[in-house]
Amino acid sequence: FDINQPLTDKELKQIKKEMQKIAKAKLPFIREDVSKEEAERRIKEINEPYKLEILESILSRNPDAEITIYHIGEKDHPMHWWDLCAGPHVEKTSDINMDAVKLESVAGAYWRGDENRAMLQRIYGTAWETPQQLEAYIKLKEEAARRDHRKLGQELDLFSLQETAGGGLVFWHGNGAMIRHQIESFWKDLHLQQGYNLVYSPHVAKIDLWKTSGHFDFYRESMFDQMQIEDEEYQIKPMNCPFHVGIYKEGFHSYRDLPIRMAELGTVYRYERSGTMHGLFRARGFTQDDGHIFCLPNQISSEIVGVLDLMEQVLSTFGFSKYEVNLSTRPEKSVGDDNFWNIAESSLVEALNKKGWSYQVDEGGGAFYGPKIDLKIQDAIGRKWQCSTVQLDFNLPQRFDMTYIDEENTKQRPIMIHRAIFGSIERFFGILIENYAGAFPIWLAPTQVRLLTINDEVAPYAHEVAASMKKQGIRAKVEGGASISKLVRNATTAKTPVICIIGRQEAENKTLSVRLLGNVDMGVMPQEEVASRLLQAIASKGVF
């Protein structure tokens, strides 16, 4: 809405009352097909510049587009209203259960998401079939708000986004950085076990590289502006792929050398409009867990199975076991010959069948350079998140003239497979925060155990235990100087998984009084047993 007066909750209540009146009036929804000229005439007649721009954008995409108008009620009805709309709709307004409709909030929004355009007011609302569905949605939303990674990130001192540095740039604080370190170490160890070479690549490159890769032509709007260095243009990287191609091309490869697997935790930078950024989920600087495999055509299926196995192993370690799997096939416009596409798509299907995974096919939904498999993971409260991707590419090997020597001593092009498991470290970390509601499992928790002292007399024993635990690789912290109830409350607020209380008796007997997060009393244990159980939980990535 383009109005000068800010909308408030009072106006939302008034709007809801008007909606109820319209619903009770049982007005029919009537479709009318019109010419583009007639649509333009009517829109101009009521002086709706925004609606006119929408019409123009429809016609710019498809000059022969079907233009439809939907009316609420007959034209002579006092409540009659019409809008440019593709439809469809319910038959009449009374089909909408107003007890299952809620107007939620008002927020500012730039017209068409462009910060250089007018700031409008947007009303957010939701409609359901039954009040019970609405109630379930409200509860889910409340739970999601409780788990919001931006809120928990601040409360748990995990990360910050600082406007003084620029939007969408993540500052990892000590607690968040420790969790990230654990995630990255696990990722690296697993990739080394699976035969990947860990590589590192520059953060900038000459613009010529991005022109060769095609990113400059096809991805320019999402790239930052170029920088001038010694009369040459350089580009901060939006992708890691061309660098991995460059590493491949530095060598001379026989078919016997393939497959070659590379992996990198590579930080990239992409331009996002200020109105589109959202915490860790959509940032301007983020680290992709990029992997690229260069292989022979007859190795595609086995390599894809290997990638899917790795995805399953990684995601299940973090507690994600429910996936939605999508296979996206050849679009109308594509590169590569029919034979390669047939081999690629059949290899992806074969790999999915070997995994025994059910999947949905998105016909024509692949990229122009190859088909792909996408995984959406389901979190603790049932939400689905786009996460892992494996994508075949016929384009970059051709653009960069990548070759290997086959059995007959002739040059051939390798198949390139792009794959990411987390997508990005930042986004996956945001998902983890919300999935765990900030209560990270022991192996990830920045502080794994807090040793709380009843008084200063037992502090030496507490520090002795902490020192012993730290030597064994346990992240332990001693806290005192306040009432035990306050110390326990602080440890609980910090979501420390294991809390040990030390009084005079524990100090004398070399024991610890153990509680788990959630007020689970484990009783009194020898300090060696506590350390042993912590080490076992860390090693198994399990529970205490």
N, C-alpha and C positions, 0 to 999 in steps of 0.2 A: 504494500500500500504506500502510495506517495502522498502522505498527509503531514502537515506541520506539527500537529499535536501528537505527542507520544501516546501510544495505546497502553492501557494499564489493565490489571485484573478486573476492574470495574467494567471496562468496555468489553472484555471477554465474556463476562456474564450476560451483558446485554446482547451481544452477538449470538450467544448460545440460545437465549430466549427467542430471538428472531428465527433461528434455525429450527427450533421446535415448532413455531407457528407455521413455517413453510412445510415441515414434515406432516403436520396434522392436516394441512390443506389438500393433501393427496394430489399434488400437481404432477402431471405426466412429464417425462423427459422426452422431448420431440427432436428427432434428428432432421437436419435440413442440409442438403448438398447445394453448394453455391459455387459460382465461378470466382476466380481470384479477383476479378474486377468488382464483382458485387460485394465480396467480403471486404475489400479495401474501401469501397464506398460507405458501407455501414460502419466500419471502424472509425473512419474519418468523421462521419456524421455525429458520433458520440464523443469525438475528441479523445481517443485512447491511443496515445503515441507508443506506449509499451506493447500493446496488443498488435499495433501495426508493424512494429519491429519483429515480433514473433512471426507474423504472416510473411514478412519479407525473408526471414531466415529459413522458413519452410520452403519457400519457392526458390531460394538460392541453392538449396540442397537438391531440389527436384522441381524444375519448372512445371512439370505435368502432375504435381502432387494433387491428390484429392482433397478438396477443402470442405470441411463440414462445420456446421454450427449446431449447437444443442440449445434448445429452449427449455426453460422450466415454466411449464404452464402455457396455455394458449396466449396469443399475442394481446388479446383484449382483457386478460386477467390482471387485476391490480398488482399481483405479485410476480408478474411475468419478468423474466430476465434471460438473457442469452449470452453465450460465450463461444469463442473459437475453440473447438475441442475435437479430438479424434474419437472420443468415446471408447468403449460402450459404457452404458449406465444401467442402473436398475430401471424398472418400468415406471415407477412413480415415487415421489418423495416419501410417502408413507412406508415404503419398503425399507427405509433406513431406520434402524432401531436407535432412537436418540438416547436411550438409556445406556447404549454401548458406544457413545460418542463423547470425547473429551477434548476441549481446547486446553492445551497445556501451557504454552508460554508465548512471549513475543520477543523477537530479537531483530537487530539491525542486519541488513543484508545488502551488499552492493548489487545493483542491477546486473544480471548475467555474470555475477562473480568477479566483476572487473572493478578494482579499487579506484579507477579513474572515472567511473560512472556514478550515477546518483545513488545515495544511500536510502534504501527503502525500509519499510517495516514488514516483517514476515510473521504470520501467526502459525504456530506449530499445533497440529491437532492429530488425533488418531480416531479411527472408526473400526468397530468390530461387529461381528454378527450377533453376539450375545453379551450381556453385562458381565458374565463370568469370564469370558475371554478378555474383556477390558480389564477386569480386576487382576487377572493373571499377568497381563501386560504391565500394569502399574507396579505390581510386586517385582517383576523382573527388572523394570526400570529403576526402582528403588535399590535393588540389590546391585545393579550395574553401577549406580551412583556411589554406593558404598565401596565398590571395588575400583573406582575410577583411578587409573594409573597416575594421572596428573596430581590428584589429591594425595594418594599414598606415596608418590615419589617425593613430595615435599615433606610429608609427615615422617617418613622413614629415612630422610636425607639420602635419597638415592641419586637424584639428578635434578638439574634445573635448566630452564630455557630463559636466557637473559636478553631482554630487548636491547640493552646497551651494546651487546655484541652483534645483534641481528636476529631476526625471527628464524625459527626452525633449525637452530644450531644447538646441539646438546652438550651440556656440561655434565660429565660423569663425576659425581661426588665419591668419597671414599667407599661408602657402603655399596653403591651401585657398581663402582669399578671393580670391587672384589667379586661381586656376583658375575659380572661380565668376564672377569679373568677365569672363573671356574667354567663358565659356558664355553669360552674360547679354547681353554686347555682340553676340555672333553672333546670338542669338535676336532681340534688338531690331532690329538692322539688317535681318534677313530679314523680319520682320513689317512693317516700314515699307515695304520693297520690295513686299510683297504687299497693300498697301492697308489695313493695320490702323491704327487710332488707338491709340497707347499712352496708357493712363490710369492714374491712381492713385486709391485709395479709402481711407477711414478704417479703422482697426483695430477700432473699436467703433461700435455704433449702438444706438438705443433698442430695447427689447424688442419694441415694436410692429412694427418692420420685419420681425423674424424670425417674428412671428405671422402677418403678412400673407403672407410667403413660404412659410409652412408648416413651416419648419425647427424652430420651437419645438415643434410638435406631433409631427412625424415623426422629428426628429433630436436630440431633447432629451438623450438619454442620452450622446451624443457631444459635448455642449456643456459648457463650463465654467459654473460658477454665475454668476448675474447680479450686477452691482454697483449699489449705490444711489448716485445722484448727484443732489443737489438734489431729493429726493422723486420722482425718476424712475428706472426700472430701465434699465440699459444692459447690452448683451451683447457680449463680445469675439467677433470674427467667426469662425465656422467655415467660411464660404464667401464667395466674392467676388461670386457671381451677383446678389444683390439690389442691390448697389451699381452694377453695370453697367446694370441695369434702371433705376435711379434717374437715371443719366446720360442714358439714352435718353429718359426721360419729361420731362426738362428742356427738350427741344426739341419743335418742331412738324414732323411728318414727312409728306411726300408719298410716293407709291409711287415717284416718280422718285429719291428719296433712298436707296432701298434697293438693294442690301444695305448695312448699316452694320456694320463690323467693329471690335471693341474687343479689346484684349489688355492684360494686366497681369501682372506678376510680383508677386502679392499674397500676403503672409504671413497665414496663418490659424492658428487654435489649436483643437485638438480634444482632448477628454478621452480618454485611453487608460489603462486599468488598468496598474499598474506591472509586472505579470507578462506583459503582452502587448507591451511596447516592445522594439525590437530595433535598436540603433544608429541609422543614418540611414534604415533601411527602414521603421521605424514610430516616429514621434516625436509629441510633443504640439504643437510649433510647427514649421511648414514653409511653404515658399513655392511656391505653385502657379503654373505657367505657364498661367494662365487665359486663354481667349479666348471671346468670345461674338459670334455673328453674328445680326443681325436682318434677315430677308429675306422675300420674297414666296413663296407656295407653289410657283410655277413656277421659282424660283431655287434650290430645295433641292438638286437634283442637281448643278448646276454648282458650288455652294458646297461641297458635300461633296467633290467631286473636287478642288477647290482645297485643302481641308484635307488630304486624303489625299496630294496632291502635296507639300504643305508638310511633312507628317510624314515622308514618304520622303526629302525633301531633308535635313531636319535629322538624322534617325537615321542615314542613310548617311554623313553627314559625320563622325559619331563611330564609324563602322565597323560599324554594324548593318545588315545587308542581308537577313537571314532573319527572316521574320515568321510568326506564326500569327494568322490573322484570323478574328474571330467576329462574326456578325451576330445580335443579340438582338431578338426580335420582341415583339409585344403580349402582355402578361400577361392573366390572367383579369380582374383588377381594374385599370381604367385610366380616365383622363380623356380627353376629346376625342371627337369623333364618328368614325364609321366612315370617312367620306370622308377626313378628315385623316390617319388612321392608314394607310389604303391608299396615299395620296399619299406619306406619309413613308417607309413601308417599301419601296415600289417605287422611290422616289428613291435610297434607300441601295443597293438592289440594282443599279440602273442605274449608280450611281457606281462600285461595286465591279467591275462588268462593264467599264466604260470603262477602269479601271485594269488589267484583266486579271488581277486577284488571285483566287486560289482562296480559299474561305472556308467556314467551318462555320456552320450555322444553329442557334442556341439558341432553339427555339420557346418562346415565353412568357417568355423570360429578360430582356426589356426592363424598364425602369423603368415605373411606373404612368403617367408623364407623357410617355413617348415611346420609340421604338426607338433602338438604338445600335450602333456598330461599335467593337470593342476590338482592339488590336494587342498581341501578346506578341512581344518581341524575343528573339533567341537570342544568348547571349554566346559568348566565346572557348572555353569548355569545354562548350558545348552546353546550358547551362541556359536556361530560358525565364522571362522577366520580364514581368508585366503592366505596360504602359507607357502607350501613347497611347489616347485615347478621343475619339470624336465622338458626341454625344448630342442627339437632337431633343427639344424641350420644348414641350408644349401647355399646361402648367400655369401657369408664372410669368406669361406674357403675359395669361392670364385673371385670375389673382390680383391683378395690379398694374394691370389695365385698360389695357394697352398698346395703342396704336392708330396707324394711319397712314391717310391719305386716299387712296382709290383713284381710278381714272380717272373714275368717276361721282360723285366728290365725296362719297362716303360713308365712314364710319369702318369699318376692318377691323383684325383683329388680325395682327401680324407673326408669323412663325415664328421661334422662338428656337433657335439651335444652340449647345450647349456644346461646347468642345473643349480638350483639353490634350495636349501632345506628350510632355513629360517626365513628366507626372503631378505631380511636385514636384521642385524643384531638389535637395533633400536626398536623396531616394530615388534620383534619376537619378545624382547624384554618387556615391552608394554603389555603384550598378551599374557606373559607369565605373571606379571604383577597382578593383573585382574583375575587370572585363573586361580592363583593362590590367595587372592585377597591380601597380598603383602606378606603372608606367612610362608616363606620359602622353606623347602625341605632342608634337612640338616646339611646335606652336602653343598647346597648353594648359599645358605644363610651367611651374611657377612660376619656376624658374631654367632658362633654355634652354641656357646654355653656362657652364661653369666654366673659368676661366683659372688653371692651377696653375703656380706658380713654383718653379723648382729651388732658387733662393737669393734673397737680398734684393737682389742687384745687378740682377736683371732685373725687380724689382717695378715700377719706374717705367714700363717698357714695357707691362707687363701692365695697369696702371691706365689708361694711354693708350689701349690697345685697348678696354678695358671702357667707358671714357667715350665713345669713338667709337661703339661698338655701342649703348650706351644712348640716344644721340642719335638713332639710327636706329630705335629702338623694340625693340631686342633686350634681353632680360633676362639680363644677364651679371653674373658674380660672380668676384672675384679671391680666391684662397686660397693661402696659403703657410705658412711657419713649421714645417713638418714634412717628413718624408721623402716623396719623390714617390710611393712605393708606398702610403704611408698616405693621402696626398691623393687618389690615384686610387681607393683603396678607399672612402674617405668619399664621393667623388662618385658612385661606383657604388651604394653603399648608399642614397644620396639619390635614385637613379634619374635623374640628370641626363642628358638625351639626347646632349649633345655635350660632350666633355672636350678641352680644349686644353692641352698641356704646353709651357711656355716655359723654355728654357735660354739659355745665352749665345749660341749660334749663331742661335736663333730671334730673339733680341732684336737681334742685329747685322743680320740679313737681313730684318727686319720680316715674319717668317713665324710660323706656328703649327703645332705637331705635333698632329694631330687624331685623336681616337678617338671612336667612337660607343659608346653603352651596349651592352653585350654583348661588349666587347673587340674591336670591329671597328676595325682600324688603317687610317685613311684617308691616312696619310702626311703629308708637310709641305706646307703651302699658304700662299700670301700671305694676310695678314690680310684684305685686301679681298675675296678670293675666299670666305673663310670667312663673312664678313658677308653677302656676296651670296647664298650658298647658304642661309644661315639665313633671310634675308628671303624668299627664294623658297619655302622650306618653310613659313614662317609664313603667307604670303599664300595659298598653294595648299592649306594644311592637310594637307601631304604630308610627305615624308621629306627628310632632308638630302642 
